[in-house]
Amino acid sequence: SAIFFPRRVRPRPPTTSRQRHKSRTLATMTDNANTTMTDKEVGPTIKLISRVGDAFELPYEAARLSQTVKDAQPCEDDEDNESPEDVEILKVDSPCLEKVVEFLKHYQEDALKDIKTPLEDNTFDGVVKQVWYQDFVKGVDQPMLFDLVTAANFMAIQPLLDLTCLQVSCQLMGKSAEEIRVILNIPRLTAEEEVKARQDHRWIFDD
């Protein structure tokens, strides 16, 4: 049988001090570049604290969509705030605040296109064409949807308020007074109150 001899490995020449210094310098520059990029991508974070004390962390840049969060910061130059203070959202419960934070994080990556009035269509999907935002409001039950409307109003998050109010409006459009009363969980309207409601909100009662 044939005999195989291992290939002779030629020894590598010793590394000079200059080469070692060059390698260390290059490694340091790469680490610094990666660190700088990571810091720039992440930026400072903030915690929003619910009514019961649960904390939800997110990038401050995302949280700044809430005027309430911005107003709670002691730093006058909000855009240069590198150490934002956590904010207690005392009127919002944990499940709802979690959904609000989910919205804020996604909005930072893919902003909701403006909902213009008069509406371009009489259906929700005809107005909001971004699938993520369609699924966001359709994936919650009626109580949570109303909680999101309240939270968006309290936290002064205009895009979220526009989105949730549009969904509520589309759900009420074409409904009878009795159906609207049940959906909104409001006391039964008197005859006079129904007449006034139809005058004030014709776009809801338009059959």
N, C-alpha and C positions, 0 to 999 in steps of 0.2 A: 504494500500500500504506500501511497505517496506520503512523504513527510513534509509537514508545513512548519515553517519557521516564523515566529512572530516578527512583524515589521519593526525595524529599529526606529525608535522615536528619537528624533533629534532634540537635544536639550534646548530649552528656550534661553535666549541670552538674558542675563540679569537686568532687571528694571533699574534704570538710572533714577537718581533723585529728582531730576527734572521731569521725567515721565510720571513719577509718582505724584509730584506736585500738580502736574497738569490734570491727572485723573481726579485728584481730590477736588481741584477747583471746578472741573466740569460737573462732578457729582453734586457739589454744593450749589452751583448755579441751577441745576435741574431740580433739586429739592426746593430751592427758594421759588422757582417758577411755579412748581406744582402747588406749593403752599399758598402763593399769592392767588393763583387761579381758584383754588378751593375756597379761600376766604372771600373772594369776590363773588363767587357763585352763591355761597351760602349766606353771607352777611349776618348781621345781628338777628337774633330771634327774640320772641316775646311770648309770654304765656297769658292766655285769656282764661279767667277763672269764673266758673259758673256760680249760680246762686248757692249751690250746696258745697262749693269748694273744690270741685274737680278742675284741674288745669289742663289746657290744651295748648301745645307749643306749635308755633308756626313762624316763618320768616317775617320780620317786622315789615319788610317791603310789601308783603301780601296783606298784613293786618292794617296797613295805612289806608286801605280802601275805606275803612270805617272812620268817619269823622270823629266819632266818640273816642276811639282809641287814640287818635292824633291829639285831640284836645286834652286827654289825660296825661300827656307827657309834659314834664317840666321844661324840657329843652325848647328854646324859642325857635331855633333853626331845625325844624323837624327832619328835613332830608339828611342832615349830617348827624343824626342821633345814633351813635354807635352803641349805646347802652340803654335801650328803651326799658321803661319800668313796666312790670306786669300790670294788667288791668283787670279789676273785678267787674264782671258783667252781672250785676246783682238781679236783674230782671229776667234773666234767661237761664232755663234749666239745662242740665248737662246734655241730654240727647239732642236738644235743639242747637246748643252751642257747638256741639260736635259737627252737625251738618253745616252750620255757618262757617266753621273753620275749613271744612272740606270745600265749600264754595270759594272762600278767599284764596286757598292754595291753588285751586284750578284756575281761577280768574287771573292769577299772576302769570300763569303759563299760557293761557288762551282766553283773552278777555271776551266777555259777552258783547256782541255787537249791539249798538244802540237800538232800543225799541222805539221806533218813531210813531208819532201820531199825526194825522189819523192812521190807524192800523192798515197795513198793506193787505191783510186777509182777515177773515172772520173766524179762523181756527188758530189754535196755539201753534201747531207745527208750521202753519203757513206764515206766521210772524217770526218765530224763533226756529231757525234752520240748523243751529248747531246741536248735534245729537246729544252731546254730554249734558247740556242744559235742559234739553227735553227730558232726558232720563232722570235728571236730578229732581225735578218737581213732580214728575209722574211716579217716581219711586217712593213717595211719602204718602201717608194717609191724610185724611182731611184735617184732623186736629194738628198734626205736625205742620201742614201747609200754613194754617192760620198762625201757629207759633212762629214760623219763619217770617211771616209778614210782620208780626209784632216785633220780633228780634231785629229785623232789617230796619224797621222804623226807629227803634230805640238806639241801635248802634249806628244809625245814619249811614247805611250801606245802600246807596241809591240803586246800583244795578241789581242787587238782590231784591230790593223792594219792587222795582219795575217787573222783574221776572215773576215773582210770586203773585203780585197783584194781577198781572196779566192772566196767570193760570186761574186764579179765582174768578176773574171777570169772564173768562171763556166757559168756566163751569156754570156760571149763573146765567149766561146769555140765553134768552129764549125760554127761561124757566118761569113758571107761574109764581105768583106771590107766595102761595103756600109752600111750594118747593124751595123757594129762596129762604123762607122762614126756617124750614127744617134744616137746610144746608148750613145756614149761618147760626142756627140755634138761638134765634131771637124770639121774643114774645109775639103772639099773633097780632097782626096789624088790624086796627079798626078800619072801617070803610073810608074814613077821612084820611087816615095815615096812608092807606094804600094809594089813594088818589094822589096825595102829595108825593109819595115815593115814585109813582109812575111819571109825574111831572119833572121831578128832580133827576131821575135816573132812567130816562127813556131808552138809553142804549142797552140797559139790562132787560127791560120788559118788552123790547121790540120782538114780536113773534115772527 
